Amino acid sequence: MKTLKTEYQAAFLILLSVMFIGCVQTMTPKKQLTMMYGTYNSQFSQYMTDTGYTMDENGEWEKTFLTDFTEEEKKILRKKKEILTQMYPLIKVYDSMVVGITPYSAETEQELMNLIDQLAKLGGI
């Protein structure tokens, strides 16, 4: 059930990923963190919307419609969920590195960039 909107979102994410990876040396850690949170939040919202959820007036997600996906679309959604599940705790660790609570780890930063790249390559449904 691919729509023009999701195609634009996928293209935007790929562009964002390329910009993020290409400009990471010139960005401050705080800007990198902002971009990571923005990527995560937009992809999480897109995942929830794609799977039939909408946010109610209290900011809670509720199932509003049933979805009918092909097996390939289901694979994409499962992979996206897996990536987002891995990404969230790493963003929290990176956040604590940026504010100086946790020592800096280039590995954590690289893991996050790899996950963002995986999301970009995954595209949308």
Secondary structure, 3 states (H helix, E strand, C coil): CCCHHHHHHHHHHHHHHHHHHHHCCCCCHHHHHHHHHHHHHHHHHHHHHHCCEEECCCCCEEECCCCCCCHHHHHHHHHHHHHHHHHHHHHHHHHHHHCCCCCCCHHHHHHHHHHHHHHHHHCCC
